[in-house]
Amino acid sequence: MAQYLVAIHHPDDYDPSVETEAMSRDIHALNREMVAAGVRVFVGGLSPARRAKSLRAQPDGKVLITDGPYLETKEHIGGFWVLEAADHDEALAWGRKAAVACRAPVEVRAIYQKPGTPVN
């Protein structure tokens, strides 16, 4: 089976205190459903983007470290799942459930696998 990233997007000024008990229950129920279906490989929440550090290789071989995310945008990934799904349609079905449970935009992307590499 192929692996997919299901990423939850939060605005820059996201305040976790707005998460309701109902939202927490829905996310926990989705996690239990994913585990029961055998699709969940890994799940994790991320600290706020303002705490991120970006590293960029410089032409002189040094690495520049700056505060904040690499891209300047108004939304950042706040959490994610890595799923094993039969195909893109199945991954999108889980993504739909994640968007409803998290009450946030969700991105679904296949995890790149080098051609000829066996899928686990």
Helices and strands as residue ranges (DSSP letters): E 2-11, G 16-18, H 21-37, E 40-45, G 49-51, E 53-57, E 63-67, E 75-85, H 88-102, E 106-110
